Amino acid sequence: NASSDWLITTGTTIADNTGTVVHGLEEQPHIVIGVLECTIAEHGYILGNRVIPHMQINIDATKSDGGLTFWWDNTNMGYGITAAANLHIVHKTAGTVHALTEANWKVMMRAFA
């Protein structure tokens, strides 16, 4: 069993820092998949591209660490995220690391029981 198609969490961009949504399953999911979906082209990704972000990328000693955590229980699933300036992604084609722009990405989640 799976929750409805990808559920958008509370808020519309990763600037919201946390989000929670009811997964609608009759039991606690065995796994939750979380992705970032591109809403405005950035770093080689286009509208609708989905990525599974690295939980942490520290590109050098002068940058702050970033992170994204997903959680779930019997009823809800959610996430917590650092500021996008501290969350980095690998460019789709160049292999370089870049900070995300908050307005260009949203968090999508799906639960599986």
TORFIPA-336681 format. One record per residue (C-alpha): x, y, z; residue in three letters. Coordinates in steps of 0.02 Angstrom, whole numbers, padded with zeros to 5 digits, always signed. Example, Ala and Ser with C-alpha at 12.3 -4.5 7.8 and 13.67 -1.06 7.14 Angstrom:
<atoms>
+00615-00225+00390ALA/+00684-00053+00357SER/
</atoms>
This chain:
<atoms>
+00000+00000+00000ASN/+00055+00177-00034ALA/-00007+00349+00013SER/-00086+00455-00123SER/+00029+00513-00260ASP/+00168+00625-00198TRP/+00100+00733-00059LEU/+00155+00912-00049ILE/+00193+00957+00129THR/+00130+01112+00216THR/+00194+01265+00123GLY/+00249+01282-00055THR/+00439+01295-00048THR/+00582+01233+00058ILE/+00588+01405+00140ALA/+00456+01340+00260ASP/+00590+01238+00352ASN/+00466+01109+00421THR/+00311+01026+00356GLY/+00185+00893+00406THR/+00052+00801+00307VAL/-00070+00659+00345VAL/-00015+00505+00246HIS/-00187+00422+00245GLY/-00128+00244+00273LEU/-00211+00125+00397GLU/-00046+00087+00481GLU/+00124+00163+00511GLN/+00221+00162+00347PRO/+00372+00050+00329HIS/+00462+00184+00230ILE/+00438+00363+00176VAL/+00523+00432+00021ILE/+00557+00618+00016GLY/+00616+00717-00134VAL/+00643+00896-00185LEU/+00549+00948-00341GLU/+00614+01089-00450CYS/+00486+01229-00473THR/+00600+01354-00562ILE/+00750+01297-00666ALA/+00913+01297-00569GLU/+01082+01208-00575HIS/+01039+01109-00731GLY/+00870+01049-00666TYR/+00708+01101-00749ILE/+00529+01119-00689LEU/+00465+00952-00624GLY/+00634+00867-00602ASN/+00641+00774-00436ARG/+00797+00736-00337VAL/+00836+00640-00180ILE/+00950+00762-00090PRO/+01104+00712+00005HIS/+01068+00726+00189MET/+01225+00828+00214GLN/+01355+00906+00101ILE/+01497+01011+00170ASN/+01592+01082+00022ILE/+01730+01167+00121ASP/+01775+01230+00293ALA/+01697+01401+00261THR/+01522+01335+00224LYS/+01391+01284+00351SER/+01322+01109+00347ASP/+01148+01082+00281GLY/+01026+00942+00312GLY/+00855+00871+00277LEU/+00768+00747+00392THR/+00609+00648+00358PHE/+00501+00571+00496TRP/+00335+00475+00509TRP/+00215+00395+00630ASP/+00045+00307+00624ASN/-00044+00461+00555THR/+00077+00591+00489ASN/+00240+00614+00398MET/+00347+00767+00392GLY/+00517+00846+00370TYR/+00638+00971+00443GLY/+00762+01064+00335ILE/+00901+01189+00362THR/+00901+01355+00271ALA/+00923+01325+00084ALA/+01082+01428+00085ALA/+01156+01286+00187ASN/+01078+01146+00084LEU/+01178+01103-00071HIS/+01145+00999-00225ILE/+01256+00929-00361VAL/+01229+01014-00531HIS/+01133+00898-00647LYS/+01265+00895-00784THR/+01421+00985-00722ALA/+01453+00889-00561GLY/+01484+01048-00461THR/+01404+01087-00294VAL/+01284+01235-00272HIS/+01172+01305-00136ALA/+00985+01289-00170LEU/+00875+01440-00195THR/+00726+01418-00077GLU/+00595+01481-00199ALA/+00649+01356-00333ASN/+00613+01192-00240TRP/+00473+01109-00143LYS/+00472+00953-00034VAL/+00369+00804-00094MET/+00340+00645+00009MET/+00260+00475-00015ARG/+00232+00339+00116ALA/+00232+00150+00087PHE/+00160+00019+00207ALA/
</atoms>
